Amino acid sequence: MKNSLPSLIPFRKGDKWGFCNLQKVIVIPVKYDEVGAFVEEAVRVRLGEKWGFIDFQGKEITSTRYDEVEDFHNGFARVNFGIKKNDHTTIFPGKWGVVDKTGKEIIPVQYSEIGEFLDGLFPVKLNDKWGLLNTSAHPVVQIKYDAIGELKEDYLPVKEKGKWGFINKKGEKVIPENFDDVGSFTEGITYVKLNDWWGLIDKSGRGITPIKYDEIGKIKNGLISVKENGKWGFIDRYGAEYFED
């Protein structure tokens, strides 16, 4: 499908930046100290030390008031107040929030970290604890966990009091926090670690294999690589083992 939006190219004059079209006609005034590339019909721009967003017509989506902004992804962009950097090294992280394509701050700029938007939810970190917010900034999962993993197949890995388990998108516990480490679910199964050994469980928490392997890989083409007693082999999603004699 042909893109109906004009093709805009960053254009520099002296130490200022704007945008021109393919015919090198200036479309957005050359007045910015730094610009990004257009992503989802928006572009990051910097005036002085502050960042904001404009659209492909040069209209402000947000004013240039943030200390750092990231490109839009799935209609949302992370924005920061207070971050400090020395070259490209962060020396003070500041606080993060989220804006939508209208420039509205849908997540207040008050969180230590904000993860990738997925399935209508944002992972957020506040006071060293993690939870999930929806696009109305409502806590779907309480901000109380030491760590969280990747939400897949409606199951979210969570760590509390040093152990990992799983909750669903409603925040309900579906597999107790009994494990030293876990993966994210793929095709209804995931790996778990207990006392330095690895095994597989299903979404009910039932063991597909004993927790006995030295190492375990990711599921690929229905098989998972495993190491036991120094020897590598494979198991399938039902726990059947395939080792060379």
Secondary structure, DSSP 8 states (H G I E B T S, - for coil): ----S---EEEEETTEEEEE-TT--EEEEEEESEE---BTTEEEEEETTEEEEEETTS-EEEEEEESEE---BTTEEEEEES-EEETTEEEE--EEEEEETTS-EEEEEEESEE---BTTEEEEEETTEEEEEETTS-EEEEEEESEE---BTTEEEEEETTEEEEEETTS-EEEEEEESEE---BTTEEEEEETTEEEEEETTS-BSS-S-BSEEEEEETTEEEEEETTEEEEEETT--EE---
